[in-house]
Amino acid sequence: MPARQESRVDGAPHPEEFRVAVEQLRAARLRPEILCEEMPAPQRIAPYASALSGDVTVADEDVATGRLVLLHDPAGNDAWDGTFRCVAYARADIDPDLAADPLLAEVAWTWLLEALDAHGAAYGAPSGTVTTVASQSFGSMADEPGSAQVEIRASWTPIGDLAAHTEAWGELMCTAAGLPPVPEGVTAMPSRRGQRGRD
């Protein structure tokens, strides 16, 4: 198991509430296409933080990437309307023609809300942005095909089990990458690779 990456305040022990929340994050069951690992958490945003990175791989090709950061301030935060905050990022390659769709940003935002709802992850105070980037090559590179990406940056105040919020973040990355949803009633069985960093 890699070193745990929660931040501390002056070396003080973690509050029990935060310790439980981090264990819930680690207990999430992600789809087998997702490789999830712990990563260093930001140190100055909140007194306590834990972070995950994720990559979605299909046929040995990375098709999406993302990060999920759990922030905790025992004193509460008015902007969060709570003591915890999830901060998520997801980026995926998309068809260049799709990048020109004026509705893409709105649709991509619904991917997050639908993923949270689908996993039973109650939340409050959601906020975020959706960005699309398209590239076209010229000159000696003119033969290279165009490329495009969608980036979703979001934060919300989690309510309840943090495993559900982690699973929703994983679903967001998969949806952005164009993977079909897991059929209703079917439980995702994580592969060993998808469990790396959790054993």
C-alpha positions in Angstrom: 0.0 0.0 0.0 1.5 3.4 -0.9 2.0 6.0 1.8 -1.2 7.6 2.8 -1.6 11.1 1.5 -3.9 12.9 3.9 -2.6 16.3 5.1 -2.3 17.1 8.8 -2.5 20.2 10.9 0.8 20.7 12.8 1.2 16.9 13.0 -2.0 16.6 15.1 -4.0 13.3 14.8 -6.7 13.3 12.2 -10.3 13.9 13.5 -12.3 10.7 13.6 -14.9 12.1 11.2 -12.2 12.7 8.6 -10.5 9.3 9.2 -13.9 7.5 8.6 -14.5 9.6 5.4 -11.1 8.7 4.0 -11.7 5.0 4.7 -15.1 5.3 2.8 -13.2 6.9 -0.1 -10.9 3.9 -0.2 -13.7 1.4 0.0 -15.4 2.6 -3.2 -15.9 0.0 -5.9 -14.8 1.5 -9.3 -15.3 0.0 -12.7 -12.5 -2.3 -14.0 -11.5 0.3 -16.7 -10.4 2.7 -13.9 -6.9 2.6 -12.4 -7.2 4.6 -9.1 -4.3 5.6 -6.9 -3.8 7.9 -3.9 -1.9 11.1 -4.6 -0.5 14.0 -2.6 -3.3 16.2 -1.4 -3.3 20.0 -1.5 -2.0 21.4 1.7 -3.4 24.9 2.0 -7.0 24.7 0.9 -8.4 23.1 4.1 -7.0 21.8 7.4 -7.3 18.2 6.2 -7.3 16.7 2.7 -7.0 13.4 0.9 -6.8 12.9 -2.9 -7.1 10.3 -5.5 -6.1 10.2 -9.2 -7.7 8.1 -11.8 -7.2 7.0 -15.4 -9.7 5.2 -17.6 -8.1 2.7 -19.9 -9.7 0.8 -22.8 -7.7 -1.6 -25.0 -4.5 -0.3 -23.5 -5.3 3.3 -24.4 -5.9 6.0 -21.8 -9.2 7.6 -22.7 -9.9 9.8 -19.6 -8.1 11.0 -16.5 -9.2 12.7 -13.4 -8.6 13.7 -9.7 -10.8 13.7 -6.7 -9.9 15.7 -3.6 -11.7 15.4 -0.3 -11.4 18.5 1.9 -12.3 18.8 5.6 -12.6 21.8 7.9 -13.9 20.8 11.3 -14.9 24.4 11.9 -17.1 24.4 8.8 -17.0 26.6 5.8 -19.8 29.0 4.8 -19.1 28.5 1.1 -19.4 24.7 1.5 -22.4 24.8 3.8 -20.8 22.0 5.7 -17.5 20.6 7.0 -16.5 18.5 3.9 -16.1 19.3 0.2 -15.4 17.1 -2.8 -13.4 18.7 -5.6 -13.3 16.8 -8.8 -11.7 17.0 -12.2 -12.3 14.9 -15.3 -10.8 15.2 -18.8 -11.5 13.0 -21.8 -10.8 13.0 -25.5 -13.9 13.6 -27.6 -14.7 13.7 -31.3 -13.6 17.1 -32.7 -17.1 17.6 -34.2 -18.6 17.2 -30.8 -16.5 20.0 -29.4 -18.3 22.4 -31.7 -21.7 21.5 -30.2 -23.0 24.5 -28.3 -24.9 22.2 -25.9 -21.9 20.1 -25.0 -21.0 22.1 -21.8 -24.6 21.8 -20.5 -24.7 18.1 -21.3 -21.3 17.5 -19.7 -22.4 19.2 -16.5 -25.4 16.8 -16.3 -23.0 13.9 -16.5 -21.8 14.8 -13.0 -25.3 15.3 -11.5 -26.6 12.1 -13.1 -23.6 10.1 -11.8 -24.2 11.4 -8.3 -27.9 10.6 -8.5 -27.2 7.1 -10.0 -24.9 6.2 -7.1 -27.2 7.6 -4.4 -24.7 10.3 -3.5 -26.6 13.1 -1.8 -25.0 16.5 -2.2 -25.4 20.2 -1.7 -24.0 23.5 -3.1 -22.7 22.1 -6.4 -20.5 24.4 -8.6 -18.1 24.0 -11.5 -17.1 24.7 -15.1 -17.0 22.7 -18.3 -14.3 23.6 -20.9 -13.8 22.2 -24.4 -10.5 22.5 -26.2 -10.1 21.7 -30.0 -6.8 21.5 -31.9 -6.2 21.5 -35.6 -2.8 21.0 -37.2 -1.3 23.1 -40.1 1.8 23.3 -42.3 4.0 20.3 -42.1 1.6 18.8 -39.5 -1.5 19.3 -41.7 -1.9 15.6 -42.2 -2.4 14.9 -38.5 -6.1 14.6 -37.5 -7.7 17.2 -35.3 -8.2 16.5 -31.6 -10.5 17.7 -28.9 -11.0 17.3 -25.2 -13.7 18.1 -22.6 -12.7 19.1 -19.1 -15.1 19.1 -16.1 -14.1 20.8 -12.9 -16.6 20.6 -10.1 -17.1 20.8 -6.4 -19.9 19.8 -4.1 -20.7 19.2 -0.4 -21.0 15.5 0.1 -23.8 14.0 2.3 -23.5 10.5 3.5 -21.1 7.7 2.6 -18.1 9.0 0.7 -17.8 5.8 -1.3 -20.8 6.7 -3.3 -19.2 10.1 -4.2 -16.0 8.4 -5.3 -18.0 5.9 -7.4 -19.9 8.8 -9.0 -16.6 10.5 -9.9 -15.4 7.3 -11.5 -18.6 7.2 -13.5 -18.2 10.8 -14.6 -14.8 9.9 -16.1 -16.2 6.9 -17.9 -19.2 8.8 -19.2 -16.9 11.6 -20.5 -14.8 9.0 -22.3 -17.9 7.6 -24.0 -18.2 4.3 -22.1 -21.7 2.9 -21.8 -23.1 2.8 -18.3 -23.1 -0.4 -16.3 -26.5 -2.0 -16.7 -28.9 -1.4 -13.9 -28.7 -4.2 -11.3 -25.2 -5.2 -12.4 -22.5 -4.5 -9.8 -19.1 -3.4 -11.1 -16.4 -5.9 -10.2 -13.1 -4.0 -10.0 -10.1 -5.7 -11.5 -6.9 -6.1 -9.6 -5.4 -3.2 -11.6 -8.4 -1.0 -10.6 -7.6 -1.8 -7.0 -4.0 -0.7 -7.0 -3.3 1.7 -4.2 -6.2 0.4 -2.2 -4.8 -2.9 -0.9 
